[in-house]
Amino acid sequence: MTTETKQAKMVNGVNVTQLFETIDTIKKQPMVAKFRFRINNEWLGCGHNRSKVNGYYGATEEMTRPQSFILDADEPPILLGEDKGANPVEYLLHALAACVTTSMVYHAAAKGIEIEEVESAIDGDIDLHGFLGLDPKVRRGYQEIRMKFKIKADADDEQLEEIVNLGPTFSPVFDSVTRGVPVKVSCERK
């Protein structure tokens, strides 16, 4: 008896063979596509918080990583913190940049477009009048966020534009930020 081993096709470091197998599985079994991510956060004092990332639900089962990720958030001294980590709105920028980049790279790989390098710069404007409750007309969150990509790929300008548009088109974080998402808040006594 002979067995054939399917050679994995790799594009941009993405196993495209496995990607298309996953897509086929989801088409046949839609429940496999349902995921629930979570973190546990603990306030440590002043502006310092620590989140632990580990378990999540996906592909119809509970998943646990071999090691938790620890994320510290704080505020810079000018915002009365001790600078023990990036602040929460900086984490939001990181999440947005990372998700748009990953979405771009994965979808380009699926289209067979090879990318050599991707860098991005992202910044946004916040007015403390909103956060501090000094002006109810001023938004508490970002008023505008700007992303700029530098991409090295064997592509003409039209293809480069197509590549960069893949990220915002398919990014879950971009969708959540630009379209909003319901957030339910509850409390219980400790």
URLINLIN-V814244 format. One record per residue. N is the residue number from 1. RES is the residue in one letter. PSI is psi in radians with two decimals (NA if undefined). Layout:
BEGIN
N;RES;PSI / N;RES;PSI
END
This chain:
BEGIN
1;M;2.35 / 2;T;2.55 / 3;T;2.45 / 4;E;2.31 / 5;T;2.14 / 6;K;2.18 / 7;Q;2.22 / 8;A;2.29 / 9;K;2.13 / 10;M;2.25 / 11;V;2.20 / 12;N;0.49 / 13;G;0.04 / 14;V;2.29 / 15;N;1.62 / 16;V;-0.58 / 17;T;-0.86 / 18;Q;-0.64 / 19;L;-0.84 / 20;F;-0.54 / 21;E;-0.70 / 22;T;-0.77 / 23;I;-0.77 / 24;D;-0.72 / 25;T;-0.76 / 26;I;-0.65 / 27;K;-0.65 / 28;K;-0.59 / 29;Q;1.44 / 30;P;-0.50 / 31;M;-0.36 / 32;V;-0.40 / 33;A;-0.16 / 34;K;2.15 / 35;F;2.64 / 36;R;1.99 / 37;F;2.69 / 38;R;2.79 / 39;I;2.82 / 40;N;2.24 / 41;N;2.50 / 42;E;2.29 / 43;W;2.28 / 44;L;-0.11 / 45;G;2.50 / 46;C;-2.13 / 47;G;0.09 / 48;H;2.15 / 49;N;2.66 / 50;R;2.25 / 51;S;2.49 / 52;K;2.24 / 53;V;2.21 / 54;N;-1.52 / 55;G;2.69 / 56;Y;2.86 / 57;Y;2.31 / 58;G;2.65 / 59;A;0.70 / 60;T;0.33 / 61;E;2.82 / 62;E;2.32 / 63;M;2.52 / 64;T;2.34 / 65;R;2.69 / 66;P;-0.42 / 67;Q;2.43 / 68;S;2.65 / 69;F;2.37 / 70;I;2.22 / 71;L;2.05 / 72;D;2.36 / 73;A;2.49 / 74;D;-3.03 / 75;E;2.66 / 76;P;2.79 / 77;P;-0.61 / 78;I;-0.34 / 79;L;0.45 / 80;L;0.27 / 81;G;-3.03 / 82;E;0.18 / 83;D;0.74 / 84;K;0.11 / 85;G;2.95 / 86;A;2.65 / 87;N;2.87 / 88;P;-0.67 / 89;V;-0.43 / 90;E;-0.66 / 91;Y;-0.66 / 92;L;-0.76 / 93;L;-0.74 / 94;H;-0.82 / 95;A;-0.73 / 96;L;-0.85 / 97;A;-0.78 / 98;A;-0.76 / 99;C;-0.73 / 100;V;-0.74 / 101;T;-0.86 / 102;T;-0.76 / 103;S;-0.74 / 104;M;-0.85 / 105;V;-0.79 / 106;Y;-0.81 / 107;H;-0.59 / 108;A;-0.74 / 109;A;-0.76 / 110;A;-0.52 / 111;K;0.00 / 112;G;0.29 / 113;I;2.06 / 114;E;2.30 / 115;I;2.32 / 116;E;-0.76 / 117;E;2.57 / 118;V;2.27 / 119;E;2.62 / 120;S;2.66 / 121;A;2.32 / 122;I;2.35 / 123;D;2.84 / 124;G;2.78 / 125;D;2.28 / 126;I;2.40 / 127;D;2.05 / 128;L;-0.25 / 129;H;-0.61 / 130;G;-0.90 / 131;F;-0.72 / 132;L;-0.05 / 133;G;0.37 / 134;L;-0.43 / 135;D;1.91 / 136;P;-0.22 / 137;K;-0.21 / 138;V;2.23 / 139;R;2.47 / 140;R;-0.48 / 141;G;-2.84 / 142;Y;2.42 / 143;Q;-0.54 / 144;E;2.52 / 145;I;2.40 / 146;R;2.33 / 147;M;2.37 / 148;K;2.23 / 149;F;2.57 / 150;K;2.12 / 151;I;2.30 / 152;K;1.99 / 153;A;2.69 / 154;D;1.39 / 155;A;2.58 / 156;D;3.10 / 157;D;-0.67 / 158;E;-0.77 / 159;Q;-0.65 / 160;L;-0.75 / 161;E;-0.72 / 162;E;-0.77 / 163;I;-0.88 / 164;V;-0.52 / 165;N;-0.32 / 166;L;-0.67 / 167;G;-1.07 / 168;P;-0.54 / 169;T;-0.66 / 170;F;-0.08 / 171;S;2.14 / 172;P;-0.63 / 173;V;-0.75 / 174;F;-0.79 / 175;D;-0.79 / 176;S;-0.72 / 177;V;-0.78 / 178;T;-0.46 / 179;R;-0.15 / 180;G;2.80 / 181;V;2.40 / 182;P;2.37 / 183;V;2.11 / 184;K;2.25 / 185;V;2.32 / 186;S;2.98 / 187;C;2.60 / 188;E;2.72 / 189;R;2.44 / 190;K;NA
END
